[in-house]
Amino acid sequence: MKPQTNYALRLQSSIMEELKKVAEEEGTSINQFINVAVAEKLAVLRTVEYFKERAAHADMEAFRRFLEGEGGTEPPREGDELVVSP
């Protein structure tokens, strides 16, 4: 287990009251609830950064060629058509 650090966290009283209620409903401690919430937020932010980085290097023309490739005999359903942007 990695070493832990302490941090004095100041929360608005309304947030703290809600936090206490939800942590109790979830059957967890306030500390564990905050740890999980922060970990989830960090994961979301890192995921967004990852996809932005991937999109920056995307070859959209190659992707379009891939999408327009052999797709079977069924034509695209309504709403599934590719829209060519200017």
Beta strands, then each sheet from edge to edge (+ up, - down):
end
